[in-house]
Amino acid sequence: AVATYMMRASEKLRAQHSLCKKVRVGIRTGMFNASEAQYANSVVVDLPYPTDDVRILTKAATKAVERVYRQGYRYSKAEVM
């Protein structure tokens, strides 16, 4: 999901003739099922230089998910900013 969201974000950057230097990636479990364990976390990644390159952005986003992912939870949402 994060890679797909990053692809869309990079498309929007290119359409705006914009670049980004930082990416925020977050994941969380569902909020409405109190019987399941809850977890939410996000991380901001500094990129080496401003870019709209989907390959660089996706690599940074997937590494960010690896940093915040914890086994044992049922995730329901991911976000990229």
C-alpha positions as CSV (number, residue, x, y, z in Angstrom):
1,A,0.0,0.0,0.0
2,V,2.8,2.4,0.9
3,A,4.5,1.9,-2.4
4,T,1.3,2.5,-4.3
5,Y,0.6,5.7,-2.3
6,M,4.2,6.9,-3.0
7,M,3.7,6.3,-6.7
8,R,0.6,8.6,-6.7
9,A,2.4,11.2,-4.6
10,S,5.3,11.3,-7.1
11,E,2.9,11.7,-9.9
12,K,1.4,14.7,-8.2
13,L,4.8,16.1,-7.6
14,R,5.7,15.9,-11.2
15,A,2.3,17.4,-12.3
16,Q,3.0,20.4,-10.0
17,H,6.7,20.6,-11.2
18,S,7.6,20.2,-7.5
19,L,10.2,18.2,-5.6
20,C,10.3,16.9,-2.0
21,K,13.1,16.6,0.5
22,K,11.3,14.8,3.3
23,V,8.7,12.0,3.3
24,R,6.4,11.1,6.2
25,V,5.2,7.5,6.3
26,G,2.7,6.1,8.9
27,I,0.8,2.9,9.6
28,R,-1.9,2.1,12.1
29,T,-4.3,-0.6,13.2
30,G,-8.1,-0.1,13.1
31,M,-9.5,2.3,15.6
32,F,-12.9,0.8,16.0
33,N,-12.3,-2.7,17.3
34,A,-11.4,-2.4,21.0
35,S,-10.8,-6.1,21.3
36,E,-7.7,-6.0,19.0
37,A,-4.4,-4.6,20.0
38,Q,-3.9,-1.0,18.9
39,Y,-0.7,0.5,17.3
40,A,0.1,3.6,15.3
41,N,3.5,5.0,14.4
42,S,5.0,7.2,11.7
43,V,8.5,8.4,10.8
44,V,9.9,11.3,8.7
45,V,12.7,10.4,6.3
46,D,15.1,13.0,5.0
47,L,16.0,12.3,1.4
48,P,19.6,13.0,0.1
49,Y,18.3,15.7,-2.2
50,P,15.0,17.1,-3.4
51,T,13.4,14.7,-5.9
52,D,10.3,13.6,-7.7
53,D,11.8,10.2,-8.7
54,V,9.4,7.4,-7.8
55,R,12.2,4.9,-7.3
56,I,14.0,7.0,-4.7
57,L,10.7,8.0,-3.0
58,T,9.5,4.4,-2.9
59,K,12.7,3.1,-1.5
60,A,12.7,5.7,1.3
61,A,9.0,4.9,2.0
62,T,9.5,1.1,2.2
63,K,12.5,1.5,4.5
64,A,10.4,3.8,6.7
65,V,7.7,1.1,7.0
66,E,10.4,-1.4,8.1
67,R,11.3,1.0,10.9
68,V,7.8,1.4,12.3
69,Y,6.3,-2.0,11.5
70,R,5.7,-4.4,14.5
71,Q,4.6,-8.0,14.1
72,G,1.4,-9.2,15.7
73,Y,-0.9,-6.3,14.7
74,R,-3.7,-6.2,12.1
75,Y,-2.9,-3.0,10.2
76,S,-5.7,-1.2,8.4
77,K,-4.2,2.1,7.3
78,A,-1.0,3.4,5.7
79,E,-0.2,7.0,4.8
80,V,2.4,8.9,2.9
81,M,2.9,12.7,3.0
